[in-house]
Amino acid sequence: MTPRKRAHRSCFYAETNRIRLQQANPEVAPLVLSPGEIQILGVVTGLVRMGG
């Protein structure tokens, strides 16, 4: 989670000496972090949308 305690849906890319989290929203810049700065709390494996 971010310092503001929000969760984000991102694609995870392990790159040389860094982790890049690419946001689903293309207007938001990716987060580039060192491996010690991130903790993955869960993985989304599916999505169910209910609507009318």
For each residue, the residues with C-beta under 8 A, 3 or more apart:
1: 5 6 7 41
2: 5 6 8
3:
4:
5: 1 2
6: 1 2
7: 1 41
8: 2 21 23
9: 23 24 44
10: 21 22 23 24 30 31
11: 21 22 24
12: 19 20 21 40
13: 19 20 21 22
14: 19
15: 18 19 20
16:
17: 34 35
18: 15 32 33 34 35
19: 12 13 14 15 32 33 34 35 37 38
20: 12 13 15 30 31 32 33
21: 8 10 11 12 13 30 31 32 33 38
22: 10 11 13 30
23: 8 9 10 26 28 29 30 31
24: 9 10 11
25: 28
26: 23
27:
28: 23 25
29: 23
30: 10 20 21 22 23
31: 10 20 21 23
32: 18 19 20 21
33: 18 19 20 21 37 38
34: 17 18 19 37 38
35: 17 18 19 38
36:
37: 19 33 34
38: 19 21 33 34 35
39:
40: 12 43
41: 1 7
42:
43: 40
44: 9 47
45:
46:
47: 44
48:
49:
50:
51:
52:
